[in-house]
């Protein structure tokens, strides 16, 4: 089960990236995250762990499994029978702005079932995160 959204941001990729990787501040710009707490120090990197709480979803710990500085990171939450992967990608636009793609993939033995149960909520949260990131990076929030 995969869901995605994208948004064009009128800010350079380095600004968008700065907002995106400051994960503990996500609750300031998206109502889809009530808290995000880093479980280790230093810049976000492969192996970094973040405890995330969201409305209507059990809290969980995401581990960064891939990171290309300034461009993309992937983190995953694993539970018995399912894996939630969240992809965050930034690409420079010719006008100096940034296109951001957010994608959630639910896999594993029960991932498809869970994905269908949470489909509308995931769609709403992706839209909230895209809009909030855009506003924050553009200096409107």
C-alpha positions as CSV (number, residue, x, y, z in Angstrom):
1,X,0.0,0.0,0.0
2,X,1.5,3.3,-1.1
3,X,0.3,6.9,-0.8
4,X,2.0,10.1,-1.9
5,X,1.7,13.8,-2.3
6,X,3.9,16.5,-3.6
7,X,4.0,20.3,-3.2
8,X,6.0,23.1,-4.8
9,X,7.6,25.4,-2.3
10,X,8.8,28.9,-3.0
11,X,12.0,28.5,-1.1
12,X,15.4,27.1,-2.0
13,X,16.1,23.4,-1.4
14,X,18.5,24.2,1.5
15,X,15.8,26.0,3.4
16,X,13.2,23.3,2.8
17,X,15.8,20.7,3.9
18,X,16.6,22.6,7.0
19,X,12.9,22.6,8.0
20,X,12.4,19.0,7.0
21,X,15.3,17.5,9.0
22,X,14.5,19.5,12.2
23,X,12.0,16.7,13.1
24,X,11.5,17.8,16.7
25,X,9.9,21.0,15.5
26,X,7.4,19.3,13.2
27,X,4.6,19.7,15.7
28,X,5.0,23.5,15.3
29,X,4.1,23.4,11.6
30,X,1.8,20.3,11.1
31,X,-1.1,19.2,13.2
32,X,-0.5,15.7,11.9
33,X,2.3,15.3,14.5
34,X,1.7,16.0,18.2
35,X,5.3,15.2,19.3
36,X,8.6,14.1,17.8
37,X,11.5,13.4,20.1
38,X,15.0,12.5,18.9
39,X,16.4,9.5,20.8
40,X,20.0,10.3,19.9
41,X,22.2,13.3,19.4
42,X,23.7,15.0,16.4
43,X,22.4,15.7,13.0
44,X,19.8,13.5,11.5
45,X,21.6,10.5,9.9
46,X,21.3,6.9,9.0
47,X,20.5,5.1,12.3
48,X,18.9,8.1,13.9
49,X,15.8,7.2,15.9
50,X,12.8,9.5,16.5
51,X,9.8,8.8,18.7
52,X,6.7,10.2,16.9
53,X,3.2,10.6,18.2
54,X,0.3,11.4,15.9
55,X,-3.4,11.9,16.5
56,X,-5.4,8.7,16.1
57,X,-2.3,6.6,15.5
58,X,-0.3,4.7,18.2
59,X,3.1,6.3,18.9
60,X,6.1,4.7,17.4
61,X,9.8,4.9,16.8
62,X,11.1,5.6,13.4
63,X,14.6,4.8,12.4
64,X,16.4,6.6,9.5
65,X,17.4,4.0,7.0
66,X,18.6,6.1,4.1
67,X,19.7,9.8,3.9
68,X,21.1,11.9,1.1
69,X,22.0,15.2,2.7
70,X,20.0,18.1,1.2
71,X,17.9,15.8,-0.9
72,X,16.1,12.9,0.8
73,X,15.6,10.8,3.8
74,X,13.7,7.6,4.5
75,X,12.7,6.4,7.9
76,X,10.9,3.2,8.9
77,X,8.8,2.0,11.8
78,X,8.7,-1.8,12.2
79,X,6.1,-3.7,14.2
80,X,5.2,-7.4,14.1
81,X,3.7,-8.1,10.7
82,X,4.1,-4.6,9.2
83,X,6.6,-1.9,8.2
84,X,5.7,1.8,7.7
85,X,8.3,3.6,5.4
86,X,8.0,7.3,5.1
87,X,10.0,9.0,2.2
88,X,10.8,12.7,2.2
89,X,12.4,14.1,-1.0
90,X,13.4,17.6,-2.1
91,X,14.2,18.5,-5.7
92,X,15.4,21.9,-7.0
93,X,13.0,23.7,-9.4
94,X,14.3,25.9,-12.3
95,X,12.8,29.0,-10.6
96,X,14.8,28.5,-7.4
97,X,12.0,26.8,-5.5
98,X,11.7,23.2,-4.4
99,X,9.4,20.3,-5.2
100,X,8.8,18.1,-2.2
101,X,7.5,14.6,-2.5
102,X,6.2,12.8,0.6
103,X,5.4,9.1,0.4
104,X,4.2,6.5,2.8
105,X,4.5,2.8,2.1
106,X,2.9,0.1,4.3
107,X,4.3,-3.3,3.8
108,X,4.6,-6.7,5.5
109,X,2.1,-9.5,6.2
110,X,-0.5,-7.1,7.6
111,X,0.8,-3.8,6.1
112,X,-1.7,-3.8,3.3
113,X,-4.7,-4.3,5.7
114,X,-3.4,-1.6,8.0
115,X,-2.8,0.7,5.0
116,X,-6.4,0.3,3.8
117,X,-7.7,1.0,7.3
118,X,-5.6,4.2,7.6
119,X,-5.9,5.2,4.0
120,X,-8.0,8.4,4.4
121,X,-6.1,9.4,7.6
122,X,-2.8,8.9,5.9
123,X,-4.0,10.9,2.9
124,X,-5.1,13.8,5.2
125,X,-1.8,13.7,7.1
126,X,0.3,13.8,4.0
127,X,-1.6,16.8,2.8
128,X,-1.3,18.5,6.2
129,X,2.5,17.9,6.2
130,X,3.0,19.2,2.7
131,X,1.0,22.3,3.4
132,X,2.7,22.9,6.8
133,X,6.2,22.4,5.3
134,X,5.4,24.8,2.5
135,X,4.2,27.5,4.9
136,X,7.1,27.0,7.3
137,X,9.8,27.0,4.6
138,X,8.2,30.1,2.9
139,X,8.2,31.9,6.2
140,X,4.5,32.0,6.6
141,X,4.2,29.9,9.8
